[in-house]
Amino acid sequence: MSNKNLKYWEEKLSNIPVLEITTDYIRSDHQQYHLGIETFIFSDDLLQSLTSITQKYNVDLLSTLLAAFNCLLYRYTAQEDIIVGSYIPQTDNSDFNTLAFRNSISGDLSFSQLLKQTFQVVSQEKKHQDFNWSQLIQQLPTNDAGIFQVMLNLQDAEITDTPIPININEFELDLSLFIVSSPEGLKGTVAYNQELFASNTIKRLISHFENLLNAIVLNPDTLVKELTILSEIESNQILVEWNQTEFEYPRDKCIHQLFSSQVAKTPDAVAVIWKDQQLTYQQLDNRANQLANYLQTLGVKPDVLVGICINRCLEMVVGILGILKAGGAYVPLDPDYPQERLSHMLDDSGVSVLLTTEDLLSEIPPNKAQQICLDKDWDNLIATQKEQAPLSDVSPSNLAYVIYTSGSTGKSKGVMIEHNSLVNFTQTATLEYGINHNDRILQFASISFDIAVEEMYPCLTTGATLILRTDDFLTNGSRMLEKCNEWGLTVLDLPTAYWHQIASDLANNQSQLPGSLRLVIIGGEAVISEKVTSWQKSFENHQCPELINTYGPTEATVVVTRCKLSESVNQESGLPQMTIGRPFDNVKIYILDSNLNPVPIGVPGELHIGGVCLARGYLNRPDLTAQKFIPDPFNPGMKMYKSGDLARFLSDGNIDFLGRIDHQVKIRGFRIELGEIETVLNQHLSVKQAIVIPQDYDAGDKRLIAYVVPRNSQLSQTKELKDFLKTKLPDYMVPSGFVFLDALPLTPNDKVDRKALPKPDKANLNLQQDYFAANNDVEQKLVALWEKAFAIHPIGIKDNFFDLGGNSLMATSMVAQIDYLFDKKLNQAVFFEAPTIEELADIITQEETNAETVIKINPNGNKPPLFIVANNGYLYQQMIEYLDKEQPVYIIQEDFDNAPNMAFRCIQKIREIQTHNTYNLMGHSYEGLVAYEIAQQLYAQNEQVNFLGMLDTPTPEVESRAEEAKIWFKRYQRLKAVLGFSWKDKTSFFKERIEYKMTQSFKPLIQNLAEFMNEYEVKPFPGKIHIFLAEYEFFCLEDANVGWDKWAAGGVEVYKIPGTHRSMLLSPDNAKILATKLSDCLTK
């Protein structure tokens, strides 16, 4: 081969693309080849018409067929850079050579333009065919798929009489077309790999090729994107037959009216249960009506948004129904969200009223809404209202709720759902799932996610019982299933990721489902087929609950398709298939290309949704609404939603979900816009540029990885960025790994080349820098357990559970396995307390008495230990990370009791660690009083206390005044928002008002804590007290020492910490400040 030819082909075949044609069967790393053959004949009339085109444009038949085949592949794959191989006769027609025709295609080209371009490519490459193909490919860099995956070969009698050497197995390609021009027309053979394609798929491809050729000869100037490839029969099947979902539903009803109808049928049936509390349908209706009547006095009416920020409790259900009955629409606000995110949701929604409970008042950022506590305010404000339903003008076209989802701009966006859509969904779900009055349904999800809609409304409109899960429900898998059995649950509605964990536990005989369970509904991300298989095997000896896989974006009212996985079988292979099934009633599903043409069966396209399920749009975002909710071309006057999801129809009408088209992903069931994370990450002062992409490591193990270009060389630690993101984003949106780069790779058109980003080795993703091997049998078993769970080898005993990518789901599964291996019952909170194998092994091997009550951190440090009284040790996780590693910390956990008894038991535990010398003690909130009592009892035993620290702990006397002050400060915030005056201008007025109100009454924060505080008798303390106060908690009191100055003989030192009662510990930034001040105190 000449150097000139070699250089030509090196340039022509640089950065070769892989043709990503979708297969029927999964392509493996060691793909086998099993030859399949399909033949066809295209009519002589078609051949003559194609010949006329070749003459009109002065091209050859090979170029015409090649251009058409490229067009078909473009419509199948949406790829614009395509390589097709072909056997070409040499110049003397004595033999054939192999060429690779590379073509650039655009849907905006006419076919005639593409034809001319293709002819030029063919002519140019024929000029450089003086080479041996096998020698050429040895000198060219190729990918694993080779230079091309498909071939088109033409035996044209007008060119040569030499037959094409059909050596099908030479390349073992995905597809090879062999066409012979004959008097009968175009005779063809398609050779294909049966390990990848079903025969019916190839038959359809042949049909599409023929349809395309017929469209071309009708008008060669038609744009490539507009050429018809579907037959009328296939088009009708896809657009009409598979969308015949019309079904009657109560079009004139709102969702709360369906609930009221059910109340009339079963007034005494139990509607909702939480812990040991319950409400019948009549009781729930009465309370919701009282709230609705009160809300109407505040101006709540149709399309008025009402916020609800509340933890799971009976008041949560009452609150939602009360809002709906008043005519309003509810906006759920998750109290666990970061303050910045909650603040945006409150500002964007503009809610005029906010329902909450007293314990969450300090967690809610400043806002303009009138805040109503459904616990504290009930007796005074709401209980006096009528129990009859109020009159309302609300109609099915009014809003029922607005739920916020992740947004690409860095701000979440509100999705507006109307009653009409919600009623249709509720009826369909009720029928599909067979919900009836005998069912007991778990309320699992946060109301901030629309899966809660699926749990609540089919239940409360059929007379079934809704059971609200408790916080300990998720502590471990065994505990969860024990509660399911105790409650006699019949229906579970779970995120797919959580169900995967349950399926694994069942397969390992670590859990057992309750016998009452008849149905499990899953959704949120793709199902792993192996998990379904192991699930079914777990029930070989008894009845398996029905398993339904669902799909649906928030913009289309929860769920739009469903598939009964136990009945879903691939027609081609006879094997189980993991699809999202078929559409719900009154829902239409279209799978379209980028030009809104329906794609053929088996071909991927964007999933579009039509029907009554659609949201009104995005709140305050008309631009985005117009972009995502577009006119339905198949139903004039209607809209359809562009989901951004990639899917394909299978031959039986079921839908195969293939992932995302855009930069949105789902991680553990949470919908995440990568752009939102990127926007926040790029706000960090040390970040010059950053992008985030998902990386798949194992089946079901998808991780977010951030690629960061630092603004300077100082930024090289992931912790700084993680802590920054945690203050602005939910935990599930914080990347698992960070990769630091000098620059992001770019494509030729200067866009970030995401495919070129280096995938970090999972084994090195977030491991401790130094590897420490297991030292004993317990650690060895834990290492094996972790390596299997994380699919990482090796894992050292000092590697951190959360840095490795651990989450609550993995923790739930792992504690069940620990129970199985060591007969040791722990809960998932243990991973906050002991996040390494070394620490976890210590807890497992400790005596039972200490294992659950003392948590050791840095026990071998050389400084005097700090003893913290804490019921929930995880609260201190952030603070402890910023303490000196030589500072031992012991967290003493004790059951709630009166302060003297708790102190006595704590001292027993402390004595086992430190028998004498001076002691360092600390506690948060009421636990600060326990620390104070410990110090008193130690002094009585002639011991010394070097440091006594109390975090947000006032004296009982000041506590009572503080609660009243906080209430009046909330009222001040609302008044300030309305009238626009500043704190500085009105300080004297406000202080006088507070002083007056504080003398009027005493209201506790929580009843049992009030009793605890009231019972405790404060006595003089001979030492010094260090008080750490959250700036947003007791700041409005004149007593800067919160009452302790008159009791501490050694004086009081007060330190202000940014944040609220909880965020002073939980916020990384605040915890760092707290740790710094605490360290200074301990070393003085």
Phi, psi and omega in degrees: 000137180287154178298328180295315179294319181297317179297321180300312183288329176298318179288318183295325186249028174278147180049052186291140179277156172259128179287114186265061178281133184286134183254163176282328183238152187293133177279124182264168179293332180241067187295130174273161178240122179232108190293132172236149182229135170227139181243161180204163172224122171265140190300159177295328177299318178295319179299316180296321178295321177293322178298322178298321179295319179298322179290320182297321184257006175057050178232179178256168183294325178300314180298322180294312179293322179294318177298318179293320180293320175300320179298317179296316180295324176298317180289334178281326190242343185065015177273142184255354178238106189231137176244128177236129178277160179199146170276127182235131178295141177292170188301329180266007179061015182277338183203178181243150174236162178260130176236157177241108181270115181254127187227144174259127187236144174222142179295342182273356172282145168283160180296323180298323176294316178297323180297313179298318179297317181295320179299320178296319178297314181297314182297317182295319184285332175296330179290341183243036182263013179278074181197166173259123187302314183297327177287323181297312186292339176289337183261356182250140174287129180232165175268180183297335183274358183083187183283324176216158181246352179225154177228152169228125183233136181238127171260100183254114182300334180289340183262313183205150174267353182287123182291148177293134179284089185283085174259082191301324185276001184299315182253341184050059184276167176296313182218138173222124178257127176242116185239136178240126175279121185221170178299334179279348183129210178263112177265131185226157174227132174249118174261133184213165180269114181290349174284348181246323188236145171274154183298322179296328177295318180292321177298320177293320178300318178298317179297319179294323178296318179294317178300319180296315179297321178295322178292324181295314183290336176293320180201095182295345181272004176294142177296145181305320183288347183254357180291136183280129174241344180268143171284163179297324181295313181292320179298317179294322179297315183289315187273328188249300187301314183282357177245020176277080187243011184299132180204140182289142175213167184289083185294341184261008184248151169259163188296322181289337177288327174294322177297315181299323177297322180290325177301318180296330181279317186227065185297329186263358177289150180284124183268317186213142180231135172220118185055237181260016180250151177205160176228136172284171178301319181292318179296317179297318179296316180300314182292319179296322178295318177300314179297318181299316178299319179293317180299325178296329177292341178267004177097010179286128181206181183308135179068011171272129184270134179236125179280150174221111180243104192203146172278166183297122179190174179299324181298334178299313180291318177301317182298314181296311181295324179297319178298312182297318181293332177286348181103353184275182176237137183267147177240101182288136181233115183284119182296345179275353178291151174300153183304319183296321180291317178298319181299317178298316182296320179293317180292316184292319181284334180062034182301136180271338180227141179230120177269135179204194173232161189300324183292345182259357183304319183285347181268348184269127181293160178306139182203173184267357186283152170279118187266126181243123178269118184288349175261301185293320186272356188299308185297320185279324189253325193252321185297341180278352181282162179293149177271000177273149181295137179284159173283143181209147178270010184298141181229169181302340180273358177274164183286142173258318179203162173231117179247135182269133177238165181302142181236142185291342182276359183100353178237136178292156184236144183269127179261124186262116180249131181267160179302321182304313180293319182292321179295317178300314179299314184299316179295316181298314180298319179301316181288315183297320184268354180065035182291135179214179188294346179275351185282148172236112193247133180281132171263101191260315192277157170294144179292353175284351177244140189287356173297333177296330176298318180293329180284323191275306194285319173300330179289307188281357176251008179234358181089008178283175181250129179263124181247117182279126180291151177264168184296327182284357180301327186261007184295325170198161185299320180297317179298319180300313182288330174299316180293321178302318180291317180299321182276351181064041183295142176250337183226129173243134178238106192232151169298143182304320182298322179290321178295323176306318180295318179296318179300320178294317180297319178296319181296330181267012180057033180261351181213164177216130181285150178295145181294340180285343187290124180246342187212135173235123179252131180233162179174166178121334176195176185295144179273137176275121186299324180298328179291323178294317179298313181293327176299312182293323179294331180294344183243026182299329186260359177205174188297128179270130176300147177295138182242118182243125176265131183238161178217142175172135174276158178304327183292351180236031173060069168075286187225137177238343176223158177211153179218127173279103188296331180292339182252358186271111182230134177291126183294332182280314187261341184077006181265158176301143179235139184264082181252173174261007169079218186240166185290152172292171176301138175063025176241139176243135180243124175240138173245114193234157173275184185293346178256015177065027171270139174295135180272156180295163174303133179088351182258134182289148173201178179279132180281122177247147185235132176233172177114186184286355182286345191290144175292161174295329181145199179261134181298127177061020181229066181297329179295313180290325177299315180294330181284324186261331179253098190249163178302139178276110183291346184258352178219088183307136179088352180254168178247161169221154184257128175277107188283335187078004179264142178265131182207172175211151172278137170269169187296339180265006179092351175288157185250129179260115180277130187244355179124200183257148174271318185266201184263035175253141180224169170239126177241120181051035176090351180271129178279125187229128170269116181300328180299329179293318178294317181298318180299315180293317181298322180287352176280344179294133187298334183267002180259123177275316180204144180207144170225161182230133176225155174275143175235133177267129178251316178216173178303121178079001181249086178256130181240145172274128179239129178261132176251119191237131169258109183290151176284335176211174185284355183288332185272104178216008181249132180289331185300319181300317181287320178299315180297322178297314182293325182295338178281347186237341185230154172298156183304324184290350179260001179273124183302149177284328184222156178231132177242125182261127184233153175288327178201153177277139179293145183239152173277170179303334179263024171067026171262155179297127180272090185296329180290339182270356180291134183291132177276117180295140177298127182302327182294338181245012188300307181214036182281155172302144186300318180260142181265130177237121184281164179293145183252344184210179186296320180297314180296322179297318179294322178292321177300314178299319180296315181292318182297324177290317182293318184267349184056043179234138176216128000267161171244133180265166185285350178256002178287143187270131182306314184284325178293332177286348181111012180294148179218180185297327179294316179294322179297319179300314179293321186290322180292331176293321179288326176296318177301319181292319184282321190242001184053047183232115182272115176237173170238170189295341178296344180299335181284340171285325184277326182222077187281356177247160178298321180301313181289322180295319179297323178299317180295319182296325185268353178291160173296151184305323185294320181273333188301327185258351187242345180232123177250125184258129175232127183051049186295341182264007178298155186267005179264161175300138185290154173250127179256122181246127174275119185205126175286327179238096184297336184295340179301333185265004185303313182295314183298317184295329180298335182264358176280157176302136181293348175271003180266105176290140177229131177239120178263117183263116180257129182224148175295148182295134181199192173283159189300314181300317180295316179298317181298317180301314181291324178296320180297324177300318179290320180296321181297331178290342182254318181223114187277332180202199185080189182272149187246149173247123187230148178203153176203156181246136177062228182294337179292340173296325176295323178295318178299320178299317180291324176300315179299318179298315182291326177294317177299323179294339179261016178066026173264165180249146176244114181282322184216128173235111181246138178230127182259113178054045180241101174275169171292158179306324180296314181288327179304318182294321178288328182295322181297317179293322180296319181296322178299315182288332176292322176300319178295322178299317180302317180294319179296319178300318181296324182283314188267340175080016178272160184263162177299317184299319182292330189244016186303311185296318179299314184296315181298318179299318181295318179297312182302322179294312184293327183293339179272354188274318187204167178236121178232121182285158176290310177221140191301314183289329176288325177298319178295319178301313182293317182296325183286337186279129179261112180284130178240159181302144181244130186284348185254197180260147179243135176254120183252125176250114186247134172290133185300328186259025182244297184248018187294338186268009177265144179288333181282096185293338182264009181043038171094352189273347185296330181276356180250338186264111180294329181273003178094173181233133175245125184248133179236129179270128180244130178300149174112188180256187182307320181262320186289346174297336178258321189277330179285126180304318181296315180292319180297326178294318178295316179300314181298321180296313180292323178296317180299319178299318180296319184290333183268350179290000000 
